[in-house]
Amino acid sequence: MLSAGSGGEPSGSSSSIVADTASGYHHLTIHGYSGTKGVPTGECVSSLPFTIGGHRWCIYYYPNGLSSEVAGYISLELILDEDVAEEVKARWDICLAGELEEANQLASMASASVDNFASRTGWWYRTFAKREDLERSKHLRNDSLTIRCDIIVVHGCRAVAFVSVPPCDLRRHLGELLETEKGADVVFEVGGETIAAHRCVLAARSSVFSAELFGPMKEGNAAGVVVHIEDMDAEVFKALLHFVYTGSLPETQTLKEDEDVTYQHMLVAADRYGMERMKLICEEKLCEYIDVGSAATILALADQHHCEGLKKACLNFLAAPATLRAVMATDGFQHLSRTCPSLMVELMAMSLRH
């Protein structure tokens, strides 16, 4: 039985134990889905290794199922692609990209069971997608689909205090500063529109903006500076400024309908103003839009703006002889031949090898 001390009420304290985790996701894009349907049941194609939570993983893609019982389905397997002394504990899920928002995906995984991954072993998703349903769905576009794999690695448990420090909200505050134009001291005229911004923010984020706005020919305290931007769409320049202030691209629904073309223009803008991270994000996005109609145009863009990852993705897509022949019949290929003659030598060599 508990009894109170001389003060009348018992003293108390509390603490909390939480799991120490690390999370991340990987996108696996299947280009030329119809070509993979010839892989026999029970045989797979492996993704490149990727790292999440300090461990290396790999996804096995079975186009015609893991076994005869599920031959009408696509099966997937998540493999721990390394040797470990102790089993790795992780929650995981695989879905078609775009099915769930990231926050909802992680929330749905929070209550999932923890699986143990031993060296070079994994867990199956035997009936990931029924092929006939997938082929009628919006997820298969231009004979390509993208799979998203989320992993939460559980490292252990630790005690925590009850003071909760919120994440940094600098991004939100700077975004509001751009939106409200409070204290703006430079105006850009672009595509028939005027857009106000803050010279110090722009100069801190881009050496190109710094040179233009604070170069030797500029007055350091000049207010109301007006800058004319040539050869750029207003919406693309707004996306550039949004990234300058927030470190992220605008939400997709605020962009134009032709997303791939918009990402191309944003990549050019990012390269023009030395925004390397924005440029890499646009590269990654454009890898999802490579198809017969766009491959030549995107390859020319990658070559002209020194985007090595995007260039490799295009050349990988063009490696199949039938695909290369189809691309050579497009208007984009004629543009490629005029603007990037060095690439033509490389493509001709690829064609001769086959």
N, C-alpha and C positions, 0 to 999 in steps of 0.2 A: 504494500500500500504506500502511495506517495504522500508525503506530508510537507506542508509549507514551512519555510524557515521563519526566522524572527521578523522578516520583512513582510510576511503575509502571503506573497505569491511566489511560486517556484520560478527560478530564472531558466531561460532556454536559449538555444541557438540552433541554426540550421545550415546545411550545406547541400550541394548538389553534385551528382556524378553524371557525366555525359560521355557519349561515345566520341572519340577523336577521329574525324573522318576527313577524307579528301575526295572531291568529285570532279567529273569532267565528262565530255562526250566526244564522239568521233563520227564523222559523216563518211559513209562508204557509198560512192556513186557507181552504179552499174550502167556503163555505156554499151549500147548494142545489146539490149536485153534479149531480143529474139535470137541472136546468135548463140547465147548461152544455153538455150533450150536443148541444144544437141548434146550437152554433157550428160552422160548416163546417170541413172538413179544410183545414189550411194557415193558418187564422186563429187568433189568440191573444187572450188577456186578460192584461193586465200587472198585476203587483203594484205596490204603492207602492214608491218608492225606499227603500233602507236603506244604512247605512254600516258597513263592516267594514274594518279595517286602513287607515283614512284614505281610503278610496275609496268612491264611491257605486255601488251595484249595483241590479239589477232582475231579476225572474224573469218570463219569458214562459210562460204556461200554454196549451198547445194541447190542448183536450179531445178532439179527434178526430184527433190526429196531425199531424205537421209536413208530411207529404205522403201521397199515396194509398198508397204502399208500406207505411206504418205507420198506416193509418187505424183499425185496431183497438186502437191504443195511445194512452195519454196521452204527449205529448212535452213536454219542458221545455227552456228555454234560459236560461242565465245570461248577463246582459249587463253590461258595464262602462258604467254610465249617466252618463258624463262625458267631457269632452275632456282628454286627457293628452298631454304632450310626448313621453313614452317609454312603450313598452308596459309594462303591469303584469304581473308574474309572480305566479302564484297556483296553489296546489293547491285543488281543490274537489270536493265530492261532494254529491249530493242523494238523500235517502231519505224514506220515509214515517216520520213522527214516531213514536217508540217502537220502531223496528226495532233500533236499536243504542243502547247507553249512550254518553254523551258521550265518556268516556275512550276507549272502544273505537273510536269513530268517528274521533277525532283520531289515534289510534295507527294505524288502517288507512290514514289519509291521509298519514302521515309518509313512506311509501315510494312514494307516487304520483308520477307525472311532473308537472313544472311546466308549466302552459300560459301562453301569452302573450295578454293581452287588450289590444287596441288601442281607441282611442276609439270608443264607441257600438257595439262589436262583442262577440260572445260565443261560447260553445260550446254545442252541443246535446246533449241526452239524448233521442235519438229514440224509444227504446222504454222509457221510464221505468216504465210499468205497463200491463199488458194489462187492458183495461177489464173483461172478463168475469171475470178473476181478482180484480180489485180489488173488484168488486161482490159477491163471495162472501166477502170477507175481513173481519176484525175492524177493519180500518183505516177502513172506511166506516161511520160511526155517525151516526144521525139525519140521513142524507143529507149528511154533511160529512166531510171528510178534512183532515189537516194534513200539510204537506210541510216537511221540515227541510233547509235548505241550509247546509252548513259550508264556510267559506272560510279558507284560510291564505295570507296575502299575504307573499311573500318580498321584503323590502326590500333585501337585500344580504348581504354577509358581513362578519364582524368576528372579531378575535382575542380569545380569552378565557383567563383564568387557570384553574388547576386546583382552586381552592378553590370548592366548591359550597355556597352558602348555601341551606338548605332553606326552604320557604315558612313563613310565620308559623303556629304551631300554637296561637295564643291561642283560636281557636274551639273546638278539641278540648278544651283544658284547662278552659275555662269550661263546656262541655257536661258534662264529667266532674264539675265542681263542683256543677252542678244535679242530676246523677244520684245522686251520693253523699250530697248534702245536708250535706257537711262545712262547719262554720261557719255553717250557716243560722241566721238570727235573726228570721224571720217565717214564720208559717204561715197559709195560705189555706184556708178552708173553702168548697168549691164543689161543687155537685152531689152532696152526700153523701160527698165525699172530702176528705182533708187533704193539702195539698201544701206542702212546705217550700221556702224560697228565701232569697235574700240581699238585704237592703234596699238596700245601696249599689249593687249591680249593677242592680237594678230602677230606682232613682232616676237612675242615670247614663244609662239608655237611654230613659226615658219621663218626661216632665214631669208626667204624670198620677200615675204611681207616686210620683214625688218629692213632690208635694203631699200625697198620701194618707199617705205613710210618714214624711215629715220636715216636715210643715206645722206652723204655729204651735201647734196643739193637741196635737202629738205630742212626747214626750220623746226627745231626740236619742240617748240611750244606752239606751233601753228594749229589753230582750231578751225574746224569746218573744212578740212581737206576734202577735195573731190577727186576721185580716181576713176578714170574711164577704163572699163574692162572690155577688150575686144575678143571676138571669136569664142564666146562662151554664152550658153543659155542661162537665163536668170535662175531657173530652178536648180541647175547644176551648181551655180555659184552659191546659192542658199544652202545646198547640201554640204558644200565645202566649208562654209562658215559654221554650220551646225556641228561638223566634226571638229573644227578648230576649237570651239567652245566646250564641247561635251565629250570628245573622244569617241563618238559613235556616229553611225550613219542615221539619217531619218528613218522612221518606220516605213516599211515597204509600201503600205497603202498610200503614203503621201507622195510617192514617186509616180512617174508616168506609167502608162499601161505597158509600154515596151521596156520592161525592166532591164533586159540584157543591154539594150542600146543606152539606157540611162547609166548603167554601171560602166559601160565603155567611156562615156563622156566624163563620169566622175573620176575614172582612172586617169584620164588625160589631165583633168584639173589637179588631181593630187600630185601627179608628176611635175606639173608646171610650177606648183608652189612648194615642192619639196616635202610633202606630207607622206612619208614613207609607209607609215602604218595604215593609213587610209588607202594607199595604193595597193598594199598587200591584201587588204580586206576585199577590195574590188576584184583583184586577181582571183581570190578564192571563190567569190560569187560567180565570176564569169566561167570558171571551170564547170559549173553546173549547167551552163547554157550552150556548151559546145555540141553542135550537131552538123549535119551535112550542109544546111543553109548558112550557118554562121561560122564554121570552122576557119575558113580562109580569112574572113574579115578579122576575127579575133586573133588569129596567128599573126597577121600583119600588124595589128595593134601591139601585141606582145613583143614583137621584134623591134618596132619603132620606139617603144618605151622601156626596153630592157627588162621585161618581166619574164625571168627565166622559168619560174614555176608554171606560169600560164602557157608559155611556149612549149614546154615539155608535155603538158596535158594535151595541147593541140596535136603535136606530133604523134603522141601515143594513140590519139583517136584516128589519125590518118594512116596508121601503120597497116591496117587491113587494106589489101589491094582494091577490093570492091568499093570501100569507103572513099579511098583516094580518087578513084575514077569518077565517082559521083560528085565529089567536091570540085574536081577539075572542070566540071560542066557548069559551075555556078558563076554568076557575075562577080562574086567576091574573089574568086580565084583569078579573074582577069585583073582586078585591082591589085591583088597580091603580086602578080607577075610584073606589074609596072612599078610598084613601090618598093619591093623587097627582092631584087634579083638574086641576092646571095642565098635566100631561102629556096629559090627555085632549083638551084644546084642540089641542095640537100634533099628536096622532094623528088627530084628526078632520080637521084641515087637510090632513094627508098623504093621507087617504082621499079627500077632495074633489078634490085635485089629480089623482087618477087616475080 
